[in-house]
Amino acid sequence: MAIRNITNDDASGTCLGGDHGTTDVGPILSKINEAIDQLNLQKNDIHFSFEPSLETDRQNYRVGSRFIFRGSAVLGTPSAIKAIIEIASALAPGDIRIYDKTNDNQICELTGIDVEDVLIYDLGPLSNISEGEAIWEIQIRVPSQGDIIEVKALNVHWPV
């Protein structure tokens, strides 16, 4: 739920200043509304910028990074997770998933990434979103020795 901006209907254009007359509240409302807009922007997205790069010769997922998910009871349920990903020297497709380590659940997964370029990927449908705080892991996997997958950034989005 977004915080709404304050309008002139919410307050008159002036307010009494005691013995000092009246004060124009227009600039004050403008600053308050700017702050509200920033809060709404921050509430609807979490952005991460990092570059975990893993080279592996196994079929198992490896942790590239971890972050705290505060829980759907606090944040609401996210609607999408996207990542900027690059596969370098790909001999076989790479995979990425978001994993809830605390509750031992997969949140989303994208498999078969094989384009040797930096692109934005939607990580697929979300499930198993916990109400409480949890450690979420960004896990990546490349099946062939010498393959490298890089996660350049991650965006967790909530509906407006």
N, C-alpha and C positions, 0 to 999 in steps of 0.2 A: 504494500500500500504506500503510495507516494504521498509526501507531505505537500499540501497545496500552497501556492503562493498567496500572499496577503494582497488584497486589493483596496482601492479607496472605499469600497463598500464596508470593509472591516474597520476602518478608522477614518476620521475626518482628515482633511489636508493640514490641519493645524492642531496643536494641543496647547492647553494652558500652561504657562510657565510661572505660575505664582505672580509675584510682583514684577516679573520681567516680561510680561506680555505673552505673546504666542510664539510658538516655534514651528517652522515648516517641517513636517515629518516625511515629505516626499523622498529626500535623499536617504533617510533612515530606512524607509520601506524598500527602497531600491537595494540597499546593502543586505537587508534581511532576505529579500527574494533571491539575490545572488547566492547567499549561503544555503538557502533551501534547495535551489537548483543543484548545487554541488553535492548536498547530502543525497538527493534523489539519484544523481548519477552514480555516486559511490555505492548506494544500496543495491542497485540493479546489476552490478558487475564486479567481479574480482579479476584483476589482471596480474599475471606473473610474467616476468621477463628473466630468462635464465638460459643457459645452454648446457643441459646435461647431455653428454655425448658418450655413448657406450659402444665399445667394440666387444663382441662376444662370439663364442663358438658353440653356444648351447641353445637348446630349444626353450629354456625357461625364461620367464620375465625377470628383469632386474630393475631395481629401484633407481630411477634417475633423480627424483626429488620427492620431498614430502612437504605437506602443508596442513594447517589446522582448518578443518571445516567446522564451523561453530554450531551446526545443527539446524535442521529445518524448523524447529520450534522457535529459533531466534531469527534465522535469515529467510525462512520460507523455502519452498522447493525450487531449485534451479531448473531452468527449462532447456539449457543447452551447454555443452562444453566444446570449445574449439581450440585447436592448437596450430601453431606455425611449426611445420616439421620439414626436415630435409633428410633424405637418404643419400649418403655419400658412398660412392663405389659399391652400389648395390648389386650383388650377385643373385640375391633372392629377396622377396618382399619382406618388409618389416612390419611390426605391429606395435600398437600403443594401447594402454588401458589406464583408467583411473580406478584405483583399488582402495577400499575402506579397510585399512589394516586393523583398526580397533574392533570392527564387527565382522571381519573376515568375509567381506562381500565385494563383488565386482560392481562398480557404478556404471561404467560404459567401456566399450572396446571398439577399436577400429583395426582391422587386419588387412594385409595385402597392400601396404603402401610401397609402391615401387618406382615412383617418379623421382628421378635425380634432379630435383629442383626444390626451391623453397616455396611452399604452398600452404594455404589455410585449409585445414581439414576439420569437418564436423565429426566428433568422436562417437556419434550415434545416439540411440535412445538411452535415457538415464533410468536407472532402477536402483532399488535398495538404498534410498536416501534416508539416513538416520535422523531421528528427531534430536538426538543429543550430540554433543561435541565428539569429533572423531579425527583420527589421523588419516588423511588421504594421501596415497602415493601415486606418483606419475611413474608408471612402469613401462619399460620398452623392451622389445625383443627383436633380434635379427638372427635368423637361423644359421647363416653361413659364417665361417671364420673369416675375419677381415672386413665384414660388412659393418658400416657405422650408421646409426640413426641419431639425428640431433633434433631435440625439441627446443625451438627458439623462444617460444612464448606460449602461454596458456590463458584462456579466457573462460571464466565460469559466468554464465549469464542468467539473470532472473527476469521474469516477465515484468513489464512496467505496470 
